[in-house]
Amino acid sequence: MNTKQAALRARQTAPVRRRTAALVTSVAVVALGVASPVYGSSNGTIGPEFGLLIVSFLFLMGVSQAGVVFCAICRLSSAQWAKPYYRLAELSTMAFSPFAFAGLLLIYFYAREDLFYWISAAPDHHLSPWLNSNWLLLRNLLGLFLFYGVSAIYVVKGLRPDLAGTTDADVDHVAVERQLYVLSPLVIIAFIVCNTLFAWDFAMMLIPHWHSTVFPIHFWFGNLFAGTAALIAIPVFLGRFSVTESHFGPVQIRQLSMLITAFMMLWLYFFWAQFFVIWFGNLPLEFEPLWRQMYGHYAPYYWTMMVGCFFFPFVALIFAFVNRSLGAMCIVALGINLGIWVNKYLMVIPVFSPDNRPLDNMLDVGLSLGLLAGFLITIVLLTRRLPVYSYWEINLKR
C-alpha cells in the first residue's frame, strides 16, 4: 500500500471512528444517568428533586426545535451557504420529538403539584379557566402537535428527493424548493406559538401576578440563539467536518459566525427590553424575582449567563481568526449554550428555592445527562439511516 492509498483509507475511516467514539460516549452518559439513582439513594437524598431535569428538558427542547427554524429562515433569505446544515438541523429537531411529548406528560403527571402550584387554588378562590389543569396539559400538547406536525411535513418534503430509489425524474426539485419556501413561515409561526405557551406555563406563571409581553420573545429567541450556535458543534460531534465528502468549510463557519453575532445582539436587546421595564416600574411583585437572580446566592449564575450569552462571544467574535477557526467557534458555541441553559435555570429554580445548587442531587444530574445522551444517540442513529446532506439542494443550480 502506497502513501496516497494509506492517507485515503485514513480519511475514510476517520468519520466512522468519530461516530463510534460519540456513540460510546453517549452510552456511557446514559449509564451514568441509570446508575445515578442508586448513588443518590446511597447518599441520603430525600426524594428526587426534578428541577434540574425540567430545566434541561426545556433547554434541549428549545435548542432542538431551533434546527428546523434555522432552515426555514435560511430558505426564506436564500442563504446558499447554509445548505450543508439543512439536513442535520432538521434531523436534530425531529430527534427530540419523542422526548418532548414524553417529557411533557411525565412532568404533568409526576411534577404537576410542585411546578404548577397555581392550579391548586384555595376552596374560596375563583380559578380562571386558563389555570385549569386539564387545559394546561391540552394547550401544551396542542403546541407540540402543531410544531412537530408542521415540522414533520417540512422535513419529509425536503428529505424525499434524497431518499434511496428516488430519481431526478420522480421529483421536480424546483417545485419542492418552492413548496419549502411556502411552508417556511408556517414553521416559524408554529415555533413561536409552541414556545410562547411553554414560556407562559413553565416560567412566567411561576411568579404570581407577573405579566410581560416581551418575556415569551426573550424565551423563544434564546432557544433560536443557542440552537444556531449548536449547529457549529453538531457536525463536529458527528465527524462531518472530515475531508471525505464534507460540504462544510471556512465559508460555512464564517457565515454562521456572522449570524450568531446578529443573534447575540438581538438576544441582548430582548433581554434588556424586559429588564428595563421591570427596573423602571419598580413594582415589588416584578423586581423581587429579578433581584433574586442578580444578587445573593444566584448572582454567580446570573453573571455566568451574561458572560456566556453576550460578553464572551462579543469579545471573541471581534477577532477575525476566531470567526475562521472551527475550534474557537465551538468554544464560543459551548459558552452560548451554557449561558442559555443557565438562563432557563434562573427562570425556574429561584422561584422555589433561595439557595439551590445544581449538583447537590445526583439523581437529578444523572437523569439530565441521560436525557442529553438519549437525544444525541437518536441524532447519531438518524444520521446513520438517512442522508446527512440535502444533496438535491446543494446541487440545485439557480
C-alpha angles and dihedrals in degrees: 000000000000127000096262093052091049092050091049092050091048091053091048095050096043096079091048091052092048093049091048091050090048091050093048091049092050092049089051090053090049089052089053089052092051093046096045096080089061091048092046092049092049090053095056100257107171106218124331118284108208099187094107091047091051091050091049090048092053091046097048093043092052095044093048093047089055090068097075091038089056088055092049093051093047093047091050091050094042092237100178093183091063097060095098089058096052101087097041090048092049094046091050089056095050092043091067096045096095090046090051095056095039092046093051092050093047092049091048096049100036107027102027097107093050102040101034096040091155093073089070100071124176115266092250094050124092112234117210115235087240089064094054111126094226092050089048090060094039098052094048091047089050089051091052093045091049094050099040092040093055090040093052091053090047095049096044091049091053093042098050098079090055098047118114114271095025114122130196090254092060097059133039101221094196090053091049090050090052092049092051089050090055092047094048097082089050090054091052093047092049090050092052094047094048095046093044090058091049091046090055098045102033099040122005098045091052087076110066116239094001115138124175130166091194098051097076089052090050089049099052096036089055087056091051091047094052094041092053091049090048090059088073093059101037095071089048090051090052094043094243094137090074120121095246112091093334118158093186118097146144091295092059093047093048095047093045090051089054091051091049089051090055092046090049091058092045091050090053090049094053091044092051093044092062095036094053094051092051093045095046094045091051093197112161094223090056106035098041094072090045092048089050089058096046101043139038122010096356097045094098090052091049094052091043086058092049093047094047097044101038124357098049098044091040092057095037096049092054089075118078095214090060091054090052098043119089092199094050092047090050089056090049090048091050091051092050093050091047089052094050091047089053088047090058090044091055091048093060116019105052090057090066105029131034094202110022119161116202096216098048095091112056092189091060092044093049094049091049091051089046090054090051092047093048090052093049093046090052090053091050092050093049093049090052093053101037135046109273093208131054091235096175091057093044091052095041110114116216 
